[in-house]
Amino acid sequence: MAAFAAALWHAPTAFRQLDTKTASYSRATPLERSLSAAYGERIDPRFLVRARELIPATATYAVITGDAATGADPGALNAITPFADYWLLPRRQVAFDATPAPEWILSYGGNLRSLGYNYPRVVRVASGLEIAKVIP
């Protein structure tokens, strides 16, 4: 009975919080809504948006991570690879050591030089966040 009373006591606050979140979500743009999970994982959304702009829909890419991303949340380093796999579709994510080499590398704090590829174009999105075109 006490648990039920406590639930009734907290219900109005819970409903107000839900209403606030729903109103906020409804005002978000479609792009902001599609990136809501990225915000939750503290992934820099500019990185994903720029990757979508740069990488052709038919291209392949690989993701590397590391500690070079200034202020990157450890959760973001773990989440960027699976999130990019979904968010950048129809682009195909491959292993960075795939044969043939991926056409693009997304570096979320990683070291592009360590991979041994040549890059005719590297776009710096933020400190430690780079998108590079690979020369096969």
C-alpha positions as CSV (number, residue, x, y, z in Angstrom):
1,M,0.0,0.0,0.0
2,A,2.8,2.4,0.8
3,A,4.4,1.8,-2.6
4,F,1.1,2.6,-4.3
5,A,0.8,5.8,-2.3
6,A,4.3,6.8,-3.2
7,A,3.7,6.1,-6.8
8,L,0.6,8.3,-6.7
9,W,2.5,11.0,-5.0
10,H,5.2,11.1,-7.7
11,A,2.9,10.6,-10.7
12,P,2.2,14.3,-11.4
13,T,5.9,15.1,-11.4
14,A,6.7,12.2,-13.7
15,F,3.9,13.2,-16.1
16,R,5.1,16.8,-16.2
17,Q,8.7,15.6,-17.0
18,L,7.3,13.3,-19.8
19,D,5.3,16.2,-21.2
20,T,8.3,18.5,-21.2
21,K,10.4,15.8,-23.0
22,T,7.7,15.2,-25.5
23,A,7.3,18.9,-26.3
24,S,11.0,19.3,-26.7
25,Y,11.2,16.3,-29.0
26,S,8.3,17.5,-31.1
27,R,10.1,20.9,-31.7
28,A,13.3,19.2,-32.8
29,T,14.1,19.0,-36.5
30,P,14.1,15.6,-38.2
31,L,18.0,15.8,-38.2
32,E,18.0,16.4,-34.5
33,R,15.6,13.6,-33.8
34,S,17.7,11.2,-35.9
35,L,20.7,12.1,-33.8
36,S,19.0,11.9,-30.4
37,A,20.9,8.6,-29.6
38,A,24.2,10.3,-30.5
39,Y,23.5,13.1,-28.1
40,G,22.7,10.5,-25.4
41,E,26.1,8.8,-26.0
42,R,27.8,12.2,-26.2
43,I,29.0,11.6,-29.8
44,D,29.7,14.9,-31.5
45,P,26.9,15.2,-34.0
46,R,28.9,17.5,-36.3
47,F,31.2,14.5,-37.0
48,L,28.3,12.3,-38.2
49,V,26.7,15.1,-40.2
50,R,29.9,16.0,-41.9
51,A,30.6,12.3,-42.7
52,R,27.2,12.0,-44.3
53,E,27.9,15.0,-46.4
54,L,31.4,13.9,-47.5
55,I,31.1,10.1,-48.1
56,P,29.1,9.1,-51.2
57,A,26.2,6.7,-50.5
58,T,27.9,3.9,-52.3
59,A,31.2,4.2,-50.6
60,T,32.8,2.1,-47.9
61,Y,34.4,3.4,-44.7
62,A,36.0,2.3,-41.5
63,V,36.0,3.8,-38.0
64,I,39.0,4.1,-35.7
65,T,39.0,5.5,-32.2
66,G,41.6,6.7,-29.8
67,D,42.4,9.2,-27.1
68,A,43.2,12.1,-29.5
69,A,39.7,13.4,-29.4
70,T,39.9,16.3,-26.9
71,G,37.3,15.9,-24.2
72,A,35.7,12.8,-25.9
73,D,33.5,10.9,-23.5
74,P,34.6,7.2,-23.2
75,G,31.0,6.2,-23.9
76,A,31.3,8.1,-27.2
77,L,34.4,6.1,-28.2
78,N,32.5,2.9,-27.6
79,A,29.3,4.0,-29.3
80,I,30.6,5.8,-32.5
81,T,31.3,2.6,-34.5
82,P,27.9,0.9,-34.1
83,F,26.1,4.3,-34.3
84,A,27.9,5.2,-37.5
85,D,27.1,1.8,-38.9
86,Y,23.4,2.6,-38.6
87,W,23.3,6.3,-39.2
88,L,25.5,6.4,-42.3
89,L,23.5,3.8,-44.2
90,P,23.5,3.0,-47.1
91,R,27.3,3.6,-46.9
92,R,29.0,0.3,-45.8
93,Q,31.2,0.1,-42.8
94,V,34.1,-2.3,-43.2
95,A,37.1,-3.2,-41.0
96,F,40.0,-0.7,-41.4
97,D,42.2,-3.6,-42.5
98,A,39.7,-4.8,-45.1
99,T,40.8,-5.8,-48.6
100,P,40.2,-3.8,-50.6
101,A,40.9,-0.8,-48.4
102,P,38.0,1.3,-47.2
103,E,37.4,4.4,-49.3
104,W,37.1,6.6,-46.3
105,I,38.3,6.5,-42.7
106,L,36.4,8.1,-39.8
107,S,38.8,8.9,-37.0
108,Y,37.2,9.6,-33.7
109,G,40.3,10.3,-31.8
110,G,42.3,7.7,-33.7
111,N,45.7,8.0,-35.4
112,L,45.2,8.1,-39.2
113,R,49.0,7.7,-39.8
114,S,49.1,4.4,-37.9
115,L,47.0,2.8,-40.6
116,G,49.6,3.3,-43.4
117,Y,47.2,4.6,-46.0
118,N,47.7,7.7,-48.1
119,Y,45.1,10.4,-47.7
120,P,44.6,13.0,-50.5
121,R,41.9,14.8,-48.3
122,V,41.6,15.0,-44.6
123,V,38.7,17.0,-43.1
124,R,39.1,18.1,-39.5
125,V,35.7,18.4,-37.9
126,A,37.0,19.1,-34.4
127,S,40.0,18.4,-32.3
128,G,40.8,14.7,-32.9
129,L,37.8,14.2,-35.1
130,E,38.8,13.7,-38.8
131,I,37.4,12.2,-41.9
132,A,39.9,11.1,-44.5
133,K,39.6,9.9,-48.1
134,V,41.9,6.9,-48.8
135,I,44.0,6.4,-51.8
136,P,44.0,2.6,-52.5
